[in-house]
Amino acid sequence: MTRYFVRWMRKTELTEQLLCKAVDEMHQGLIDAELGSGLVKKRVAVGSRGKSRGIRTLVATNKENLWVFVFGFSKNDRANISDVELEALQFLTEDLLNLTNLEMKDAVQDGSLQEICHDQPNQSEESHTRRRA
């Protein structure tokens, strides 16, 4: 997760557990929209609200081992992102997807990115090896 996403997430009912479930769903191909340049939209149900009235997350991904939550919004707060926001998030996605393993590790260490979902006991062996941020 990006630092921005973490700060936004603290103001919502969204949890790391819900995000991990969303990553597992996306890894299985359950993505709500392809937004270009490796950016995808994933709806996440929170509380008693279903996915249609829940949280929208935008995720930078290579669809293999990297899933970075970069932006989120509640359906109650806004319908979608603007074209300008989309373009900026696509550029950010390209930058994130081009990070080397060392640069990714440094970003986690300096707090620019926060890693979640590693080695959870109820996940498949394949998902143990996926890197998630």
Protein Blocks (a to p, Z undefined) as FASTA:
>chain_A
ZZklmmmmmmmmbdfklmmmmmmmmmnopafbdgbjhiacddddehjbdfklmccddddd
ehlmgccdfbdcdfklpmbdcfklmmmmmmmmmmmmmpcfklmmmmmmnomaccehiaia
kbcfklmmpccZZ
